[in-house]
């Protein structure tokens, strides 16, 4: 039934494959599916007939007896009831939102496949958790049993809701991120229309230089015409605009403006229509980002409070809560043998409970909430995609080296803890290599992998920033009658050692030294733009080449227009960065410095109380050992630092893997170093021995 394997490679591919597999084993046969659909259609048809009959009856009563009579009110009530039932059944049968989502994602999925996959998965999770709950009732503590019991009820229901709505969730996230690609696509449309007022060529040019999924949508406009689905490009474009306009009205209106430009009889009218298209989409995108930025303060505060402050407060209270152990010391000392066994069980129970809270539940909740917030963030222009400079051999060496360092640190820490004696400060210090063994491999791999890529991308971004001004100068010189080659040479000399100056100098070198034509330089496979990581630069230079085929003065005017469009995009991106960056600066600084400081003091305070209680009761209280508590808090800190950087980098840069990994690589050792030093110094200051 599902032979096309390409559907498994895009967003939601694994989900789609699992849904097909589950449906194959637990779902309907093709005959049963068709029979089910026929019954649903018949039921809907019957309800529609009853609804229409009741509507006709209501109209007849209105004409005969008038409105506001008892008979009309009764008929009206019955009509509303039938209407509600019909609309509900229609929505259930047609599942318009679901099929809009899967069509947007390009997934071949049925509602029945999703429901069976979600239901069977929830049942499997339920029985797995039920078995754990059964074992915990007889073998483990009451705390573990209560947690297992709650999980058995909550997790299957949560998994069913998440899996059944996953296509809509994924489609909504992708639509929001697509906002970044729409202004760029419209800019390429308008640039091409300025050069050659052909809608077909403009759509093809934009599709070749835009990013997914906009490029695929634009290509489909042309394919639908070639396959005779629509009689003309204009009709296909209108259909595309209406489809995407359901969730982005600005894009629809911009496409309408581009279409109207074809109907203009003058060049001035063409320019007005194209300028209006750009203004609509840029203003709409900026408005959406400003709205998101203004609404970001409350979710960020909630994330900071629930994901960072609340766990920190609970961690700081744990030493105080442990003071309750002192009240039970008298009874525990009266029966040391029995009490010691109970103490061991209580200690294990407390350890598991704190690990669940601090290292699993709190970080998981913080990550899920940050993921939810970032799903509402309108996308910004995607930074240049820089492939990794590491070869397969270097990547293997890096991974093995990082793992070796991490394992060595962890083994060293474990050996020191179980083989060496010492006071509490010493034993806490022995636990630190284990934490560093966890964080060092992560930081090392991320830093080595992203350092050169980030440096290369910063150079490309600098070139993009300088390009609009350079294009304006290029166009101005051509308006004066100079050739494109001479204009490139003059701009390369005037821009000096800037990135755009060096780029233009490469163009001049290929033209003059290597004797290549403009077409060879800009469009051929061995040209300067081949494998160039910036769509903005590639699209602009291809547009310059197309403009150069006109006379120099007209070409210069077109290049100045290209410069103007790129400048508008540049200003939009800068405004977006300014709106979003200020919101998370405090959160990042607080999470990197404040959280490690508080966690360090908390650990030292807990160790102090543990030492005091241990001296009072030689039989031992139900407290977690100092090194184990340090590990629990340290692991929580590592997790929360990763989540904070995931969130802040996501707000500032969108779904940019390089920035996220680079930020984690730098922040993780800083935060852990602050925690290590604060813990040890706090113990020394408090006099813990």
C-alpha positions in Angstrom: 0.0 0.0 0.0 2.9 2.4 0.7 5.7 1.7 -1.8 7.3 5.1 -1.9 10.2 5.1 0.5 11.0 8.9 -0.1 8.2 9.7 2.4 10.3 8.3 5.2 13.2 10.6 4.6 11.5 14.0 5.4 10.1 15.5 8.6 8.0 12.8 10.4 9.5 10.0 8.3 10.1 7.7 11.2 6.6 8.4 12.6 5.1 7.6 9.2 7.0 4.4 8.9 6.0 3.2 12.4 2.3 4.1 11.7 2.4 2.1 8.5 4.0 -0.9 10.3 1.5 -0.9 13.2 -1.4 -0.5 10.8 -0.1 -3.5 8.7 -0.3 -5.7 11.8 -3.2 -4.3 13.7 -5.3 -2.3 11.2 -8.0 -3.0 8.6 -7.5 -4.9 5.4 -8.1 -2.9 2.2 -11.5 -4.4 1.8 -12.5 -3.6 5.4 -11.1 0.0 5.0 -13.2 0.6 1.8 -16.3 -0.9 3.5 -15.8 1.4 6.5 -15.4 4.5 4.3 -18.6 3.6 2.4 -20.5 3.3 5.6 -19.2 6.7 6.8 -20.2 8.3 3.5 -23.7 6.8 3.7 -24.1 8.0 7.3 -22.9 11.5 6.4 -25.2 11.6 3.3 -28.1 10.6 5.5 -27.4 13.2 8.1 -27.0 15.8 5.4 -30.4 14.9 3.9 -32.0 15.2 7.4 -30.3 18.5 8.0 -31.5 19.9 4.7 -35.1 18.6 5.3 -35.1 20.3 8.7 -33.8 23.5 7.1 -36.6 23.4 4.5 -39.1 22.7 7.3 -37.8 25.7 9.3 -38.1 28.0 6.3 -41.6 26.8 5.6 -42.7 27.4 9.2 -41.1 30.9 9.1 -43.1 31.7 5.9 -46.3 30.3 7.3 -46.3 31.2 11.0 -43.5 33.8 11.2 -40.5 34.0 13.5 -40.6 34.0 17.3 -43.6 31.7 17.5 -43.4 28.6 19.7 -43.6 26.3 16.7 -40.7 28.2 14.9 -38.6 28.2 18.1 -39.1 24.4 18.5 -38.2 23.8 14.8 -35.2 26.2 15.1 -33.9 24.2 18.1 -34.3 21.0 16.3 -32.6 22.5 13.2 -29.6 23.6 15.3 -29.3 20.2 16.8 -29.3 18.5 13.4 -26.8 21.0 12.1 -24.4 20.5 15.0 -24.6 16.7 14.6 -24.0 16.9 10.8 -21.0 19.3 11.2 -19.5 17.1 13.9 -19.9 14.0 11.8 -18.6 15.7 8.7 -15.5 16.9 10.6 -14.9 13.4 11.9 -15.2 11.8 8.5 -13.3 14.4 6.4 -10.6 15.2 9.0 -9.7 18.3 7.1 -7.1 19.6 9.6 -5.3 16.2 9.6 -5.1 15.9 5.8 -4.0 19.5 5.4 -1.2 18.7 7.8 0.0 15.5 6.1 -0.3 17.0 2.7 1.8 20.0 3.8 4.4 17.6 5.2 4.3 15.4 2.2 3.4 12.3 4.3 1.2 9.4 2.9 -0.9 8.8 6.1 -4.5 7.9 6.9 -6.4 8.8 10.0 -6.9 5.2 10.8 -3.2 4.5 10.6 -2.5 7.3 13.1 -5.2 6.2 15.5 -4.2 2.6 15.5 -0.5 3.5 16.0 -1.4 5.8 18.9 -3.8 3.4 20.5 -1.6 0.3 20.3 1.4 2.3 21.6 -0.6 3.6 24.5 -1.7 0.1 25.4 1.9 -1.2 25.3 3.1 1.6 27.5 0.2 1.0 29.9 1.0 -2.7 30.4 4.7 -2.1 30.7 4.1 0.5 33.4 1.6 -1.8 35.1 4.2 -4.5 35.4 6.6 -2.0 37.0 3.9 -0.9 39.4 3.2 -4.5 40.4 6.8 -5.2 41.1 7.3 -1.9 43.0 4.3 -2.7 45.2 6.0 -5.9 46.6 9.7 -5.2 46.1 10.3 -1.4 46.3 9.4 1.5 48.6 6.1 3.3 48.8 7.5 6.4 47.1 8.5 4.3 44.0 5.1 2.6 44.0 3.2 5.9 44.1 5.3 7.3 41.2 4.8 4.1 39.2 1.0 4.2 39.8 0.7 7.8 38.7 2.9 7.1 35.6 0.7 4.1 34.7 -2.3 6.4 34.5 -0.8 9.6 33.0 1.9 8.4 30.5 -0.4 6.2 28.3 -2.9 8.9 28.0 -0.2 11.6 27.3 1.4 9.3 24.7 -1.9 8.7 22.9 -2.6 12.4 22.7 0.9 13.3 21.5 1.1 10.5 18.9 -2.4 11.1 17.5 -1.9 14.8 17.1 1.8 14.6 16.1 1.2 15.4 12.3 -0.7 18.6 13.2 1.9 19.6 15.7 4.8 19.0 13.3 2.9 20.8 10.5 2.3 23.8 12.7 5.9 24.0 13.7 7.1 23.8 10.2 4.6 26.4 9.0 5.9 28.8 11.7 9.5 28.2 10.7 8.6 28.6 7.0 7.9 32.3 7.7 11.6 32.9 7.4 11.7 31.6 3.8 8.7 33.4 2.5 10.3 37.0 2.3 13.3 35.6 0.5 11.1 33.7 -2.0 9.0 36.8 -2.7 12.2 38.8 -3.1 13.5 36.4 -5.8 10.1 36.6 -7.5 10.2 40.3 -7.7 13.9 40.5 -8.7 13.2 38.1 -11.6 10.0 40.0 -12.6 12.1 43.3 -12.7 14.5 41.7 -15.1 12.1 39.8 -17.3 8.3 40.3 -16.7 7.5 36.6 -17.1 5.6 34.8 -14.3 6.9 31.4 -15.3 10.6 32.4 -15.3 10.1 34.3 -12.0 8.6 31.2 -10.3 11.4 29.0 -11.7 14.1 31.4 -10.6 12.6 31.7 -7.1 12.1 27.9 -6.8 15.8 27.3 -7.7 17.1 29.8 -5.1 14.6 29.5 -2.2 14.7 26.9 0.6 12.3 24.1 1.4 9.3 23.7 1.6 8.7 26.9 -0.4 10.8 25.8 -3.3 8.9 22.6 -3.7 5.6 24.5 -3.5 6.8 26.9 -6.2 8.0 24.0 -8.4 4.6 22.4 -8.1 3.0 25.5 -9.5 4.8 24.9 -12.8 4.4 21.1 -12.7 0.6 21.4 -12.3 0.6 23.5 -15.5 2.8 21.0 -17.4 0.5 18.1 -16.3 -2.6 20.0 -17.5 -4.1 20.3 -14.0 -4.4 24.1 -14.6 -4.7 25.9 -17.9 -2.1 28.6 -17.1 0.6 29.6 -14.7 -1.6 32.4 -13.3 -4.4 29.9 -12.4 -1.9 27.6 -10.7 -0.3 30.5 -8.8 -3.7 31.6 -7.5 -4.5 28.1 -6.3 -1.1 27.9 -4.6 -1.7 31.3 -3.0 -5.1 30.3 -1.7 -3.7 27.1 -0.2 -0.9 28.7 1.6 -3.1 31.7 2.5 -5.0 29.6 4.9 -2.2 30.1 7.4 -0.3 33.0 5.9 -2.4 35.8 4.6 0.6 38.1 3.9 2.1 35.5 1.5 -1.1 35.2 -0.4 -1.5 38.9 -0.8 2.1 39.2 -1.9 1.6 36.5 -4.6 -1.5 38.3 -5.8 0.5 41.5 -6.1 3.2 39.6 -8.2 0.4 38.2 -10.4 -1.1 41.6 -10.9 2.2 43.0 -12.0 2.0 40.9 -15.1 -1.2 42.8 -16.1 0.5 46.3 -15.8 0.9 48.1 -19.0 3.8 50.3 -17.9 7.2 49.7 -16.2 6.2 52.1 -13.4 3.0 50.0 -12.7 5.1 46.8 -12.7 7.5 48.3 -10.1 4.6 49.5 -7.9 3.0 46.1 -7.8 6.4 44.4 -7.1 7.2 46.9 -4.4 3.8 46.3 -2.8 4.5 42.6 -2.8 7.8 43.1 -0.9 6.3 45.5 1.5 3.4 43.2 2.4 5.5 40.2 3.1 8.2 42.1 5.0 5.8 44.0 7.1 3.8 40.9 7.8 6.8 38.9 8.9 8.1 41.7 11.1 4.7 42.0 12.7 4.6 38.3 13.5 8.1 38.4 15.0 7.3 41.5 17.1 4.1 39.8 18.4 6.1 36.7 19.3 8.8 38.8 21.0 6.3 40.8 23.1 4.6 37.5 24.2 7.9 35.9 25.0 8.4 37.4 28.4 5.8 35.4 30.3 6.7 32.0 28.9 10.4 32.7 29.5 9.6 33.7 33.1 7.5 30.5 33.5 10.3 28.4 32.0 12.9 30.1 34.2 10.8 29.7 37.3 9.6 26.1 36.8 12.7 24.7 35.0 15.4 26.5 36.9 14.3 28.4 40.1 11.9 25.8 41.4 14.4 22.9 41.2 17.1 25.2 42.7 14.8 26.0 45.6 13.9 22.4 46.1 17.6 21.5 46.0 18.4 24.2 48.5 15.6 22.9 50.8 16.8 19.3 50.8 19.4 20.0 53.5 16.7 21.6 55.7 14.3 18.8 55.0 16.9 16.3 56.1 16.9 18.0 59.6 13.7 16.0 60.2 15.9 13.0 60.4 17.3 14.3 63.7 13.8 14.0 65.4 13.9 10.2 64.8 17.4 9.6 66.1 16.4 8.6 69.6 14.1 5.8 68.4 16.6 4.7 65.8 19.4 4.4 68.4 17.2 2.3 70.7 17.1 -0.5 68.1 20.2 -0.1 66.0 20.0 -3.4 64.2 16.4 -3.0 63.1 16.8 0.7 62.6 19.9 0.4 60.4 18.0 -1.8 57.9 15.1 0.7 57.8 17.6 3.5 57.3 19.2 1.7 54.4 15.8 1.3 52.8 14.9 4.9 53.4 18.2 6.1 52.0 17.7 4.1 48.8 14.1 5.4 48.5 15.2 9.0 49.0 18.0 8.6 46.5 15.7 7.2 43.8 13.1 9.9 44.5 15.6 12.8 44.3 17.2 11.3 41.1 13.7 11.1 39.5 12.9 14.7 40.4 16.2 16.5 39.9 17.7 14.5 37.0 14.7 13.3 35.0 11.3 15.0 35.8 12.5 18.6 36.1 14.9 18.6 33.2 12.4 16.8 31.0 9.6 19.3 31.9 11.9 22.2 31.2 13.0 20.8 27.8 9.4 20.0 26.8 8.2 23.5 27.7 11.2 25.2 25.9 10.5 23.0 22.8 6.8 24.1 23.0 7.8 27.8 23.2 10.3 27.5 20.3 7.6 25.9 18.2 5.8 29.3 18.2 8.9 31.2 17.2 8.6 32.6 13.6 11.5 31.5 11.6 14.2 33.9 10.5 16.4 33.6 7.5 18.4 30.4 7.8 22.2 31.0 8.2 24.5 29.6 5.5 24.7 25.8 5.8 28.4 25.0 6.3 29.3 21.3 6.1 31.6 19.8 8.7 35.2 20.0 7.9 36.0 16.8 9.7 36.6 13.7 7.6 35.2 10.4 8.6 38.6 9.4 10.0 38.9 12.6 12.0 35.4 12.2 13.4 36.1 8.7 14.6 39.4 9.8 16.2 37.5 12.8 17.9 34.8 10.5 19.2 37.2 7.9 20.5 39.4 10.5 22.1 36.4 12.2 23.8 34.9 8.9 25.0 38.4 7.8 26.3 38.8 11.1 28.3 35.3 10.9 29.7 35.6 7.2 30.7 39.0 7.8 32.2 37.6 10.7 34.4 34.6 8.7 35.4 36.7 5.6 36.4 39.1 7.8 38.2 36.3 9.4 40.2 34.7 6.0 41.0 38.1 4.6 42.1 38.8 7.5 44.4 35.4 7.3 46.0 35.5 3.6 46.8 39.2 3.1 47.4 40.4 6.3 49.1 39.3 7.6 52.5 39.2 11.2 53.6 36.9 13.9 55.0 33.8 15.2 53.3 35.6 17.9 51.3 38.0 15.2 49.9 35.2 12.8 49.1 33.1 15.5 47.4 36.2 16.4 45.4 36.5 12.8 44.4 33.0 13.0 42.8 33.9 15.9 40.6 35.9 13.9 38.0 32.7 11.9 37.3 30.8 15.1 36.4 33.7 16.3 34.3 33.8 12.9 32.6 30.2 13.5 31.5 30.6 17.1 30.4 34.1 17.1 28.8 33.2 14.7 25.9 30.1 16.7 25.0 32.0 20.1 25.1 35.0 18.7 23.2 33.0 17.1 20.4 30.7 20.1 19.9 33.6 22.6 20.0 35.9 20.8 17.6 33.0 20.1 15.2 31.6 23.7 15.2 34.7 25.9 15.6 35.8 26.0 11.9 32.2 25.9 10.6 31.3 28.9 12.8 34.3 30.8 11.6 33.6 30.1 8.0 29.9 31.0 8.4 30.8 34.3 10.1 32.8 35.1 7.0 29.9 34.3 4.7 27.5 36.4 6.9 29.9 39.3 6.7 29.9 39.0 2.9 26.0 38.9 3.0 26.0 42.1 5.1 28.3 44.0 2.7 26.7 42.7 -0.5 23.7 45.2 -0.7 26.0 48.2 -0.6 28.4 46.7 -3.1 25.5 45.9 -5.5 24.3 49.5 -5.2 27.8 50.8 -6.2 27.9 48.2 -9.0 24.6 49.3 -10.4 25.5 53.0 -10.1 28.6 52.5 -12.1 26.7 50.6 -14.8 24.1 53.4 -15.0 27.1 55.7 -15.9 27.7 53.5 -18.9 30.5 51.2 -17.6 30.6 47.5 -18.4 29.8 44.9 -15.8 33.4 43.6 -15.9 34.9 47.1 -15.4 32.4 47.8 -12.6 33.3 44.6 -10.8 37.0 45.6 -11.1 36.3 49.2 -9.7 34.2 47.9 -6.8 36.8 45.2 -5.9 39.5 47.9 -5.7 37.3 50.4 -3.7 36.1 47.7 -1.2 39.7 46.7 -0.5 40.3 43.7 1.8 36.6 43.4 2.9 34.9 40.0 2.3 32.8 41.4 -0.6 36.0 43.0 -2.1 37.8 39.7 -2.1 34.7 38.0 -3.6 34.5 40.5 -6.4 38.2 40.1 -7.0 37.7 36.4 -7.5 35.1 37.2 -10.1 37.4 39.6 -11.9 40.2 37.1 -11.8 38.1 34.4 -13.5 36.9 36.9 -16.1 40.3 38.5 -16.9 43.0 35.9 -16.0 41.1 32.7 -16.8 39.3 34.2 -19.7 35.9 32.9 -18.6 32.6 34.4 -19.7 30.0 35.8 -17.2 27.9 32.7 -17.8 30.8 30.4 -16.9 31.5 32.4 -13.8 27.9 32.6 -12.4 25.9 29.7 -13.8 28.1 26.8 -14.8 29.0 23.8 -12.6 32.6 24.9 -12.2 31.7 28.6 -11.6 32.3 30.7 -8.5 28.8 30.0 -7.1 29.0 26.2 -7.3 28.6 24.7 -3.8 28.6 28.3 -2.4 26.8 28.0 1.0 24.7 31.2 0.8 21.5 31.2 -1.2 21.3 35.0 -0.8 24.6 35.5 -2.5 24.0 32.9 -5.2 20.5 34.3 -6.0 21.7 37.9 -6.1 24.7 37.2 -8.4 22.6 35.1 -10.8 20.1 38.0 -10.9 23.1 40.3 -11.7 24.1 38.0 -14.5 20.6 38.1 -16.0 20.5 41.8 -15.7 23.9 42.1 -17.5 22.3 40.8 -20.7 20.6 44.1 -21.1 22.3 47.4 -22.0 24.5 48.8 -19.1 22.1 51.6 -18.1 19.0 49.3 -17.8 21.1 46.6 -16.2 22.5 49.1 -13.6 18.9 50.2 -12.7 17.9 46.6 -12.2 21.0 45.9 -10.0 20.2 48.9 -7.9 16.7 47.5 -7.4 18.2 44.1 -6.4 20.4 46.0 -3.9 17.3 47.7 -2.5 15.4 44.4 -2.0 18.4 42.9 -0.3 18.8 45.9 2.0 15.1 45.5 3.0 15.7 41.9 3.9 18.9 42.9 5.8 17.0 45.5 7.8 14.2 43.0 8.6 16.7 40.4 9.9 18.4 43.0 12.1 15.1 44.2 13.5 14.2 40.5 14.3 17.5 40.0 16.1 17.0 43.1 18.2 13.5 42.1 19.1 14.4 38.6 20.2 17.9 38.8 21.7 17.2 41.1 24.7 14.6 38.7 26.1 17.0 35.8 26.8 20.3 37.6 27.8 19.4 37.7 31.5 18.2 34.1 31.5 21.4 32.9 29.9 23.6 34.8 32.2 21.6 33.8 35.3 21.5 30.2 34.3 25.2 30.0 33.6 26.4 31.8 36.7 23.6 32.0 39.3 22.5 28.3 39.0 26.0 26.8 39.5 26.6 29.2 42.5 23.3 28.2 44.2 23.8 24.6 43.5 27.4 24.7 44.8 26.2 26.4 48.1 23.3 23.9 48.3 25.7 20.9 48.0 28.0 22.3 50.7 25.1 23.0 53.0 23.8 19.5 52.6 27.2 18.0 53.3 27.5 20.1 56.4 24.2 18.9 57.8 25.0 15.3 56.8 28.2 15.5 58.7 26.5 17.0 61.8 23.7 14.3 61.8 26.3 11.6 61.2 28.2 12.6 64.3 25.0 12.7 66.4 23.8 9.3 65.3 26.5 6.8 64.7 23.9 4.4 63.4 23.3 6.7 60.5 20.3 8.7 59.4 18.2 8.3 56.2 20.3 10.8 54.3 22.0 10.5 50.9 25.8 10.3 51.1 27.6 13.5 50.3 29.3 12.3 47.0 26.0 10.8 45.7 24.2 14.0 46.4 26.9 16.0 44.7 26.5 13.8 41.6 22.8 14.2 41.6 23.0 18.0 41.7 25.9 18.1 39.2 24.1 16.0 36.7 21.0 18.2 37.0 23.2 21.3 36.4 24.7 19.7 33.3 21.2 19.0 31.9 19.8 22.4 32.7 22.8 24.2 31.2 22.2 22.2 27.9 18.5 23.1 28.0 19.2 26.8 28.7 21.5 27.0 25.7 19.1 25.0 23.6 16.4 27.6 24.4 18.4 30.8 24.2 20.2 29.8 21.0 16.8 28.8 19.6 15.3 32.2 20.4 18.2 34.1 19.0 19.1 32.0 16.0 16.2 29.6 15.3 16.9 26.0 14.5 20.6 26.5 14.0 22.6 23.5 15.1 26.0 25.2 14.8 25.1 28.0 17.2 23.4 25.6 19.7 26.4 23.2 19.8 29.0 26.0 19.9 27.1 27.7 22.8 26.8 24.5 24.7 30.5 23.7 24.1 31.5 27.1 25.7 28.9 27.3 28.5 29.1 23.8 29.9 32.7 23.9 31.2 32.2 27.4 32.5 29.1 26.5 34.5 30.6 23.2 35.8 33.8 25.0 36.8 31.7 27.6 38.8 29.9 24.7 40.5 33.1 22.8 41.3 34.9 25.8 42.8 31.8 27.1 44.7 31.1 23.7 46.2 34.7 23.2 47.4 35.1 26.8 48.7 31.7 26.8 50.4 32.6 23.6 52.3 35.9 25.2 53.4 34.2 28.4 54.4 31.5 26.5 56.4 34.2 24.4 58.1 33.0 21.0 56.7 35.6 18.3 57.5 
